[in-house]
Amino acid sequence: MRLLFFGSPAIAVPFLEECLRTGEHSVAAVVTQPDRPAGRGLRLRAPPVKEAALRLGLPVLQPDRPAAAAAELREARADLGVIVAYGRILKREVLDIPRLGLLNVHFSLLPKYRGAAPVQWALLHGERRTGVTLFWLDEGMDSGPVQRTAALDIGPDEDARALFPRLQSLGVAELGGALADVAAGRVRREPQAGESSLAPKVTAETARVDLGMSAAEVHNRVRALRAAPKAALVLAGPERVALLGTGLDDGDSGDGPPPPPGTILRVEREKGFLVQCRPGRLWIREVQPEGKKPLSGADFLNGRRLRAGDRLRPA
């Protein structure tokens, strides 16, 4: 089959490579976002998918609006489009260009977590299972019929940095199977079934942690936002402290009412420090004060002359 590929970030690169792996398909054009200023010098930087496409000798299009490249895409006479984290909404005039349509790889079990950040929101909500869905793109928000789906379990302490590569590997394998199926005429267009939920882009407000939250909620926020924007406490000063590693405590909290949220309960060199939430208790293992290097939880307290019985106070 002749393919069009739409994608931009590094996570999409193995999917582009999979389109060419067997030699049974060709990629007529790669569509990716324009080069953007990046880094301290704000020099133009190409999307990783563009770099991969040039390495593979593939034609690259970088329109500001996908519809602006519609004429060139029609000339490609593609059978199928594949889209992975492209980052732009495709209008009907583009959706109709490939003969069979556009197959989108989405990192959730649709219809759950439709939107830009499905992996982060699955972790934020403490999901124990997720997966990938390959579905036929329509003009809705991740609402098209399904070609293929596959699930995997989420570990209780697994964070986004660990989960993304596993979903990527699963998705690449599923794309290979889907391309073989579609080429053989085994096209499925099963309507999505079940309750839908949204996974919008994560904001700085979502990343803000309050120790008045439950320990599980804080832990899930740290896991979900391990890459960016990192979950953070804003302490009196004010001082923004990113939380890089946490763990739930399942020990006995003892008799009587718990101390106020933010109270430091115990400090251990290897585990960090144990802090009271509402409800529950949380080990804070690694932190990063704004503008500084990561520190163990114990070293963070030492630098501020805090110890068991003291309290972390919010700004």
C-alpha positions, -999 to 999 in steps of 0.1 A, spaced: 0 0 0 10 36 -5 9 54 28 8 90 41 23 94 76 14 122 99 34 126 131 57 150 150 74 139 183 100 112 190 73 87 202 60 86 166 94 77 149 92 39 155 57 39 139 71 56 108 98 30 107 73 2 111 54 14 80 85 5 60 98 -25 79 84 -53 58 90 -36 25 54 -43 15 44 -7 19 58 27 8 54 61 24 45 86 -3 49 116 20 55 125 57 35 154 72 48 169 103 47 202 122 70 232 111 104 237 127 101 256 160 125 278 180 139 258 209 167 259 235 184 289 250 194 303 217 159 297 202 174 281 171 150 264 148 146 227 156 131 201 134 105 177 148 120 142 154 97 127 127 111 151 101 147 141 110 137 104 107 120 110 74 150 127 59 172 99 71 149 74 54 149 94 22 112 103 24 94 135 12 85 158 40 57 184 42 54 209 70 23 230 65 11 255 92 -24 241 84 -27 205 71 -54 217 46 -27 239 30 -10 208 17 -41 191 4 -32 194 -32 2 178 -27 -13 150 -7 -38 142 -34 -10 139 -59 5 111 -37 -25 89 -45 -22 72 -11 -42 41 -1 -40 48 36 -30 74 61 -13 67 94 -13 93 122 6 92 154 8 123 177 7 147 148 -6 176 169 -30 191 145 -67 186 138 -74 173 103 -104 186 84 -126 166 61 -107 177 30 -76 160 43 -95 130 59 -109 121 25 -76 121 6 -64 85 14 -85 60 -5 -92 39 27 -90 67 52 -67 76 81 -58 52 108 -49 69 141 -28 53 169 -41 65 203 -26 56 237 -57 46 256 -85 21 254 -111 43 237 -136 57 243 -118 63 277 -93 93 277 -101 110 244 -78 139 239 -42 151 240 -29 135 272 -44 100 276 -14 84 294 -11 112 320 -48 112 328 -50 74 331 -22 77 357 -38 107 374 -69 87 379 -51 56 393 -61 33 364 -47 -2 366 -52 -10 329 -47 9 297 -36 2 261 -36 14 226 -65 18 201 -61 20 163 -92 38 150 -104 54 118 -102 91 121 -133 112 117 -140 149 125 -149 142 161 -125 141 191 -110 105 189 -145 92 182 -140 72 151 -146 34 146 -120 9 158 -98 -13 137 -77 -28 165 -71 -26 202 -47 -41 228 -44 -37 265 -17 -38 292 -16 -36 330 -2 -5 348 21 -12 378 11 4 411 42 26 411 47 29 373 51 64 361 47 81 327 84 77 318 81 39 321 46 36 307 51 55 275 78 32 261 57 1 268 27 17 251 49 27 222 62 -9 217 26 -23 220 13 3 195 41 -4 169 33 -41 170 -4 -34 166 2 -11 137 22 -38 120 -8 -61 124 -32 -35 113 -13 -27 81 -13 -64 72 -50 -67 79 -59 -37 58 -37 -47 29 -55 -81 30 -89 -65 30 -96 -72 66 -109 -38 74 -129 -34 107 -149 -4 116 -163 -13 150 -181 16 168 -166 26 201 -185 11 230 -186 22 267 -185 54 287 -162 81 272 -139 104 292 -117 133 282 -79 137 286 -71 174 279 -37 189 278 -21 189 313 -17 224 327 5 240 354 -26 241 376 -31 203 373 6 199 383 2 218 416 1 195 446 -16 202 479 -8 179 509 -45 183 518 -51 159 490 -51 122 497 -17 104 496 -29 83 467 -39 114 447 -5 131 453 13 98 444 -7 94 412 -1 131 402 37 126 406 36 94 385 15 110 358 36 141 355 71 126 359 82 140 325 65 175 323 51 196 338 63 179 370 40 177 400 51 204 425 45 217 460 45 255 465 58 261 500 60 293 521 86 316 508 73 310 481 93 281 469 83 257 441 95 222 447 90 195 420 82 160 433 102 134 414 96 103 434 70 92 459 56 61 475 25 52 494 29 41 530 9 12 542 21 11 578 0 16 609 -7 52 616 -13 45 653 -41 55 676 -57 89 678 -64 116 651 -37 121 625 -15 152 626 -22 182 602 -14 177 565 22 185 558 35 172 591 68 153 587 64 120 604 97 102 598 130 107 580 151 78 566 182 82 545 172 55 519 134 62 517 133 100 521 107 114 545 72 104 554 46 132 553 10 133 564 -16 139 538 -54 140 541 -60 111 543 -30 88 542 8 91 545 33 95 516 70 89 513 87 117 494 118 101 480 132 127 455 126 164 449 139 192 428 137 228 441 131 253 413 164 261 394 184 235 413 195 199 409 174 169 421 179 159 458 169 130 480 140 137 503 163 135 533 189 159 519 161 184 511 150 184 547 186 187 560 192 218 538 162 234 554 168 222 589 135 203 591 130 171 609 103 148 622 75 168 639 80 199 617 55 208 591 58 217 554 37 248 550 21 258 517 25 293 503 
